[in-house]
Amino acid sequence: MMSALLLARIGVDVFVLEKHADFLRDFRGDTIHPSTLEIMYELGILEEFLKRPHQEVRELAGQVGEETVTIGDFTHLPTHCHFLALMPQWDFLNFVVEQARRYPTFHLKMQAEVTDLIVEQGIVAGVRAKTPDGNLEIRASLTVGADGRHSVVRQRAGLEVRNLGAPMDVMWMRISRRPNDPVQTFGHIDRGRILVLINREEYWQCAFVIPKGTADEIRQRGLSSFREEVTGLAPFLRDRVQELCDWKDISLLTVAVDQLVRWSRLGLLCIGDAAHAMSPIGGVGINLAIQDAVATANLLGEKILHGTPTEKELQTVQQRRSFPTWATQRLQMAIQNRVIGRVLGSPRSLTLPWQLRLLRRSPILRRIPARLIGIGVRPEHVKRPEVTAIRETTAA
């Protein structure tokens, strides 16, 4: 959606296909990083965006055993917004759609599920999709696969996936929040268990981290046992954990960390999770995807206006974005293997690691994790000026 907005504003005719009737899927990436907010500033839509309901996180904290420490401090970042914004992803997507519809070259088709690619003489020439009104073909000088970690586009394109591995999965749920609850977004680690609580004002968005492939075993032990594990890490939730009354209230995210060997072939480019599935650590997947979108518009926008980009031109996106992707994934994997994997495999009570003790002693060091999470490696900036005339009336 961000790619479509950026390309439409420079005059490219874009057509977005979304297989669902709306964007209402719970427990998706709801973090909007300072680097993404900076892009909105560069587009001139930040002020309007911040009028939408959201929460602002200026510090991230963690609890290991009985000890609590502030891990990241976003208030010193060199961006216009010194916070992480939390907003349901459907609200974020609806906002981007509203902005994109200001341009006559933007088109969106809901309930259009891509099923295959149109390939002619070895070149991807568009996609086939099924809709409630029948099958649909859309031809394009460039097809952008941004359909997530289970991408149909990359599968049909035959692009090779390199699986980097992950020792964990995540069980997501929401539990109501009370006025006297802690204010900060928190991570709780102890005795082989990890629970992350994200403050969403009226409720906690909860991530219970489990060893890879153990979800069925946890379900077999029953909901009562699961509730006890949650309250063992966050005792203040004991008076409302009964809100989890069915396993349907708990969604499983099967964590994958992977990357395409090649992100493109002639007529096709994959970006975001379709090119590189990220771990949920730091919530940076959405940030990386949006950075990919900006790089795509910067590098290929002018080329698309004049026809199909060459294979070499398509590869410039991967060349630009592969290092930040590689660096972020390696950092995530180090945390997964050296911290999360060890915690999940240890039944003992934990003590605060020396790295976190250092953050407690030297507050200035908290700016380092904040920069890695909030801005990331090699942030992108909007470089192409707006050239498409804005519609006089904005579609709702």
BAGUMI-175767 format. One record per residue (C-alpha): residue number from 0; residue in one letter; x, y, z. Coordinates in steps of 0.25 Angstrom, whole numbers, plus 5000, padded with zeros to 4 digits. Layout:
BEGIN
- NUM, a, X, Y, Z
...
//
This chain:
BEGIN
- 0, m, 5000, 5000, 5000
- 1, m, 5011, 5009, 5003
- 2, s, 5018, 5006, 4990
- 3, a, 5005, 5009, 4983
- 4, l, 5004, 5023, 4990
- 5, l, 5018, 5027, 4987
- 6, l, 5017, 5022, 4972
- 7, a, 5004, 5029, 4970
- 8, r, 5008, 5042, 4975
- 9, i, 5019, 5042, 4964
- 10, g, 5010, 5039, 4953
- 11, v, 5011, 5023, 4952
- 12, d, 4997, 5016, 4949
- 13, v, 4996, 5006, 4961
- 14, f, 4986, 4995, 4964
- 15, v, 4986, 4989, 4978
- 16, l, 4980, 4975, 4980
- 17, e, 4975, 4971, 4994
- 18, k, 4969, 4957, 4996
- 19, h, 4960, 4961, 5008
- 20, a, 4948, 4970, 5008
- 21, d, 4955, 4979, 5019
- 22, f, 4968, 4980, 5027
- 23, l, 4962, 4975, 5040
- 24, r, 4972, 4964, 5044
- 25, d, 4976, 4964, 5059
- 26, f, 4990, 4963, 5064
- 27, r, 4997, 4968, 5052
- 28, g, 5009, 4978, 5053
- 29, d, 5003, 4990, 5060
- 30, t, 5016, 4998, 5062
- 31, i, 5019, 5010, 5054
- 32, h, 5034, 5014, 5056
- 33, p, 5040, 5028, 5056
- 34, s, 5046, 5025, 5043
- 35, t, 5032, 5022, 5037
- 36, l, 5027, 5035, 5044
- 37, e, 5038, 5042, 5037
- 38, i, 5034, 5038, 5023
- 39, m, 5020, 5043, 5027
- 40, y, 5026, 5056, 5030
- 41, e, 5034, 5056, 5017
- 42, l, 5020, 5053, 5010
- 43, g, 5013, 5065, 5017
- 44, i, 5003, 5055, 5024
- 45, l, 5009, 5054, 5038
- 46, e, 5000, 5064, 5045
- 47, e, 4988, 5058, 5039
- 48, f, 4992, 5044, 5043
- 49, l, 4995, 5048, 5058
- 50, k, 4981, 5052, 5059
- 51, r, 4977, 5038, 5058
- 52, p, 4975, 5030, 5071
- 53, h, 4989, 5024, 5075
- 54, q, 4998, 5022, 5087
- 55, e, 5012, 5027, 5088
- 56, v, 5023, 5019, 5094
- 57, r, 5036, 5027, 5098
- 58, e, 5043, 5016, 5106
- 59, l, 5043, 5001, 5105
- 60, a, 5045, 4993, 5118
- 61, g, 5048, 4979, 5122
- 62, q, 5047, 4971, 5134
- 63, v, 5056, 4959, 5137
- 64, g, 5053, 4951, 5149
- 65, e, 5049, 4962, 5159
- 66, e, 5058, 4973, 5153
- 67, t, 5053, 4983, 5144
- 68, v, 5061, 4992, 5134
- 69, t, 5059, 5002, 5123
- 70, i, 5064, 4996, 5110
- 71, g, 5061, 5007, 5100
- 72, d, 5060, 5022, 5100
- 73, f, 5054, 5028, 5088
- 74, t, 5054, 5043, 5092
- 75, h, 5067, 5046, 5086
- 76, l, 5065, 5041, 5072
- 77, p, 5069, 5050, 5061
- 78, t, 5055, 5050, 5055
- 79, h, 5042, 5059, 5057
- 80, c, 5035, 5048, 5065
- 81, h, 5043, 5043, 5078
- 82, f, 5034, 5031, 5080
- 83, l, 5028, 5018, 5074
- 84, a, 5013, 5020, 5070
- 85, l, 5004, 5008, 5073
- 86, m, 4992, 5007, 5064
- 87, p, 4984, 4995, 5059
- 88, q, 4989, 4992, 5045
- 89, w, 4975, 4993, 5039
- 90, d, 4975, 5008, 5043
- 91, f, 4988, 5010, 5038
- 92, l, 4985, 5003, 5024
- 93, n, 4972, 5011, 5023
- 94, f, 4979, 5024, 5026
- 95, v, 4989, 5021, 5015
- 96, v, 4978, 5017, 5005
- 97, e, 4971, 5030, 5008
- 98, q, 4984, 5038, 5004
- 99, a, 4986, 5029, 4992
- 100, r, 4972, 5032, 4987
- 101, r, 4975, 5046, 4985
- 102, y, 4983, 5042, 4973
- 103, p, 4975, 5038, 4960
- 104, t, 4986, 5028, 4957
- 105, f, 4983, 5020, 4969
- 106, h, 4973, 5008, 4968
- 107, l, 4970, 4998, 4979
- 108, k, 4962, 4985, 4977
- 109, m, 4957, 4978, 4990
- 110, q, 4954, 4963, 4990
- 111, a, 4963, 4960, 4979
- 112, e, 4972, 4948, 4983
- 113, v, 4985, 4946, 4974
- 114, t, 4985, 4932, 4969
- 115, d, 4996, 4932, 4958
- 116, l, 5005, 4940, 4950
- 117, i, 5004, 4944, 4935
- 118, v, 5017, 4940, 4929
- 119, e, 5020, 4942, 4914
- 120, q, 5033, 4939, 4908
- 121, g, 5039, 4937, 4922
- 122, i, 5035, 4951, 4926
- 123, v, 5025, 4954, 4937
- 124, a, 5014, 4962, 4930
- 125, g, 5004, 4963, 4942
- 126, v, 4995, 4954, 4951
- 127, r, 4982, 4946, 4951
- 128, a, 4973, 4947, 4962
- 129, k, 4959, 4942, 4967
- 130, t, 4948, 4951, 4971
- 131, p, 4934, 4949, 4975
- 132, d, 4930, 4954, 4961
- 133, g, 4939, 4944, 4955
- 134, n, 4954, 4943, 4950
- 135, l, 4962, 4955, 4947
- 136, e, 4975, 4958, 4939
- 137, i, 4983, 4970, 4942
- 138, r, 4995, 4973, 4933
- 139, a, 5006, 4982, 4937
- 140, s, 5020, 4987, 4933
- 141, l, 5024, 4983, 4948
- 142, t, 5017, 4973, 4957
- 143, v, 5021, 4976, 4972
- 144, g, 5020, 4964, 4981
- 145, a, 5016, 4969, 4995
- 146, d, 5008, 4958, 5000
- 147, g, 5015, 4954, 5012
- 148, r, 5023, 4942, 5018
- 149, h, 5014, 4932, 5011
- 150, s, 5015, 4939, 4998
- 151, v, 5007, 4933, 4986
- 152, v, 5015, 4943, 4977
- 153, r, 5029, 4938, 4980
- 154, q, 5024, 4923, 4980
- 155, r, 5018, 4925, 4966
- 156, a, 5031, 4932, 4962
- 157, g, 5040, 4920, 4966
- 158, l, 5049, 4930, 4974
- 159, e, 5058, 4922, 4984
- 160, v, 5056, 4924, 4999
- 161, r, 5067, 4923, 5009
- 162, n, 5062, 4919, 5022
- 163, l, 5070, 4925, 5034
- 164, g, 5062, 4918, 5045
- 165, a, 5055, 4922, 5058
- 166, p, 5055, 4915, 5071
- 167, m, 5041, 4921, 5075
- 168, d, 5027, 4923, 5072
- 169, v, 5017, 4934, 5078
- 170, m, 5003, 4933, 5084
- 171, w, 4996, 4946, 5083
- 172, m, 4984, 4950, 5091
- 173, r, 4978, 4962, 5097
- 174, i, 4974, 4964, 5112
- 175, s, 4967, 4977, 5118
- 176, r, 4975, 4988, 5124
- 177, r, 4972, 4995, 5137
- 178, p, 4975, 5009, 5141
- 179, n, 4985, 5005, 5152
- 180, d, 4992, 4995, 5143
- 181, p, 5007, 4998, 5139
- 182, v, 5008, 5009, 5129
- 183, q, 5020, 5004, 5120
- 184, t, 5020, 4994, 5110
- 185, f, 5028, 4982, 5117
- 186, g, 5035, 4970, 5114
- 187, h, 5035, 4959, 5125
- 188, i, 5045, 4948, 5125
- 189, d, 5047, 4937, 5136
- 190, r, 5048, 4922, 5138
- 191, g, 5047, 4918, 5123
- 192, r, 5036, 4927, 5119
- 193, i, 5035, 4941, 5112
- 194, l, 5023, 4950, 5112
- 195, v, 5022, 4963, 5105
- 196, l, 5011, 4973, 5109
- 197, i, 5008, 4985, 5099
- 198, n, 5000, 4996, 5105
- 199, r, 4988, 4999, 5096
- 200, e, 4981, 5008, 5107
- 201, e, 4968, 5000, 5108
- 202, y, 4975, 4986, 5107
- 203, w, 4988, 4979, 5107
- 204, q, 4993, 4973, 5094
- 205, c, 5000, 4961, 5100
- 206, a, 5011, 4952, 5093
- 207, f, 5014, 4939, 5100
- 208, v, 5027, 4933, 5094
- 209, i, 5028, 4918, 5093
- 210, p, 5038, 4908, 5088
- 211, k, 5036, 4905, 5073
- 212, g, 5026, 4895, 5070
- 213, t, 5020, 4894, 5084
- 214, a, 5007, 4900, 5082
- 215, d, 4999, 4887, 5082
- 216, e, 5006, 4882, 5094
- 217, i, 5002, 4895, 5102
- 218, r, 4988, 4894, 5097
- 219, q, 4987, 4879, 5102
- 220, r, 4991, 4884, 5116
- 221, g, 4978, 4892, 5116
- 222, l, 4974, 4907, 5117
- 223, s, 4975, 4907, 5132
- 224, s, 4990, 4903, 5131
- 225, f, 4992, 4914, 5121
- 226, r, 4986, 4925, 5129
- 227, e, 4995, 4921, 5141
- 228, e, 5007, 4922, 5132
- 229, v, 5003, 4936, 5128
- 230, t, 4999, 4941, 5142
- 231, g, 5012, 4935, 5147
- 232, l, 5020, 4945, 5139
- 233, a, 5009, 4956, 5141
- 234, p, 5002, 4954, 5154
- 235, f, 4994, 4967, 5153
- 236, l, 4986, 4960, 5141
- 237, r, 4981, 4949, 5151
- 238, d, 4967, 4957, 5153
- 239, r, 4964, 4957, 5138
- 240, v, 4972, 4945, 5131
- 241, q, 4958, 4938, 5131
- 242, e, 4955, 4946, 5119
- 243, l, 4963, 4936, 5111
- 244, c, 4951, 4926, 5111
- 245, d, 4954, 4919, 5098
- 246, w, 4966, 4915, 5090
- 247, k, 4960, 4924, 5079
- 248, d, 4964, 4936, 5087
- 249, i, 4978, 4933, 5085
- 250, s, 4985, 4934, 5071
- 251, l, 4998, 4926, 5068
- 252, l, 5009, 4933, 5060
- 253, t, 5018, 4923, 5054
- 254, v, 5031, 4931, 5054
- 255, a, 5040, 4930, 5041
- 256, v, 5052, 4937, 5038
- 257, d, 5056, 4936, 5023
- 258, q, 5061, 4943, 5011
- 259, l, 5060, 4941, 4996
- 260, v, 5073, 4938, 4989
- 261, r, 5068, 4948, 4978
- 262, w, 5057, 4958, 4980
- 263, s, 5053, 4959, 4966
- 264, r, 5052, 4954, 4952
- 265, l, 5049, 4962, 4939
- 266, g, 5035, 4968, 4941
- 267, l, 5034, 4965, 4956
- 268, l, 5040, 4970, 4969
- 269, c, 5037, 4965, 4983
- 270, i, 5038, 4974, 4995
- 271, g, 5035, 4973, 5010
- 272, d, 5032, 4960, 5016
- 273, a, 5030, 4954, 5002
- 274, a, 5045, 4956, 5001
- 275, h, 5050, 4955, 5015
- 276, a, 5041, 4950, 5026
- 277, m, 5046, 4956, 5040
- 278, s, 5045, 4951, 5054
- 279, p, 5035, 4959, 5063
- 280, i, 5047, 4964, 5071
- 281, g, 5046, 4979, 5072
- 282, g, 5034, 4979, 5063
- 283, v, 5043, 4984, 5052
- 284, g, 5037, 4975, 5040
- 285, i, 5027, 4986, 5036
- 286, n, 5038, 4997, 5037
- 287, l, 5047, 4989, 5028
- 288, a, 5035, 4987, 5018
- 289, i, 5032, 5002, 5017
- 290, q, 5047, 5005, 5015
- 291, d, 5047, 4995, 5004
- 292, a, 5035, 5002, 4998
- 293, v, 5042, 5016, 4998
- 294, a, 5054, 5010, 4992
- 295, t, 5046, 5004, 4981
- 296, a, 5039, 5017, 4978
- 297, n, 5052, 5025, 4978
- 298, l, 5060, 5015, 4969
- 299, l, 5049, 5010, 4960
- 300, g, 5039, 5021, 4959
- 301, e, 5044, 5028, 4947
- 302, k, 5047, 5014, 4940
- 303, i, 5033, 5009, 4942
- 304, l, 5028, 5022, 4936
- 305, h, 5035, 5018, 4923
- 306, g, 5032, 5003, 4922
- 307, t, 5038, 4991, 4929
- 308, p, 5050, 4992, 4937
- 309, t, 5062, 4984, 4933
- 310, e, 5066, 4972, 4941
- 311, k, 5079, 4980, 4945
- 312, e, 5070, 4992, 4949
- 313, l, 5061, 4983, 4958
- 314, q, 5073, 4977, 4965
- 315, t, 5077, 4991, 4970
- 316, v, 5066, 4990, 4980
- 317, q, 5071, 4977, 4986
- 318, q, 5085, 4983, 4985
- 319, r, 5080, 4995, 4993
- 320, r, 5072, 4988, 5003
- 321, s, 5080, 4975, 5005
- 322, f, 5090, 4980, 5015
- 323, p, 5080, 4986, 5025
- 324, t, 5071, 4974, 5024
- 325, w, 5083, 4965, 5026
- 326, a, 5088, 4973, 5038
- 327, t, 5074, 4973, 5044
- 328, q, 5072, 4958, 5043
- 329, r, 5086, 4955, 5048
- 330, l, 5083, 4964, 5061
- 331, q, 5069, 4957, 5062
- 332, m, 5076, 4943, 5061
- 333, a, 5086, 4947, 5071
- 334, i, 5075, 4951, 5081
- 335, q, 5067, 4938, 5077
- 336, n, 5079, 4929, 5079
- 337, r, 5087, 4935, 5091
- 338, v, 5075, 4941, 5099
- 339, i, 5061, 4935, 5095
- 340, g, 5066, 4921, 5092
- 341, r, 5074, 4920, 5105
- 342, v, 5062, 4926, 5113
- 343, l, 5052, 4916, 5107
- 344, g, 5061, 4905, 5110
- 345, s, 5064, 4908, 5125
- 346, p, 5055, 4905, 5136
- 347, r, 5063, 4913, 5146
- 348, s, 5060, 4927, 5151
- 349, l, 5068, 4937, 5143
- 350, t, 5077, 4949, 5148
- 351, l, 5079, 4962, 5140
- 352, p, 5090, 4960, 5129
- 353, w, 5102, 4969, 5129
- 354, q, 5097, 4976, 5117
- 355, l, 5084, 4980, 5123
- 356, r, 5092, 4984, 5136
- 357, l, 5100, 4993, 5127
- 358, l, 5088, 5000, 5122
- 359, r, 5083, 5002, 5136
- 360, r, 5096, 5009, 5140
- 361, s, 5098, 5017, 5127
- 362, p, 5085, 5023, 5122
- 363, i, 5091, 5029, 5110
- 364, l, 5094, 5015, 5105
- 365, r, 5079, 5013, 5104
- 366, r, 5079, 5021, 5091
- 367, i, 5086, 5010, 5084
- 368, p, 5075, 5000, 5084
- 369, a, 5065, 5011, 5082
- 370, r, 5072, 5015, 5069
- 371, l, 5073, 5001, 5064
- 372, i, 5058, 4999, 5067
- 373, g, 5053, 5013, 5063
- 374, i, 5061, 5016, 5051
- 375, g, 5069, 5003, 5047
- 376, v, 5080, 5002, 5038
- 377, r, 5081, 5011, 5026
- 378, p, 5067, 5018, 5027
- 379, e, 5061, 5022, 5014
- 380, h, 5056, 5036, 5010
- 381, v, 5045, 5041, 5000
- 382, k, 5053, 5047, 4988
- 383, r, 5043, 5048, 4977
- 384, p, 5035, 5060, 4976
- 385, e, 5020, 5059, 4975
- 386, v, 5016, 5061, 4961
- 387, t, 5001, 5055, 4960
- 388, a, 4990, 5065, 4961
- 389, i, 4982, 5062, 4974
- 390, r, 4967, 5059, 4973
- 391, e, 4958, 5071, 4977
- 392, t, 4950, 5061, 4986
- 393, t, 4956, 5050, 4994
- 394, a, 4949, 5036, 4994
- 395, a, 4945, 5031, 5007
//
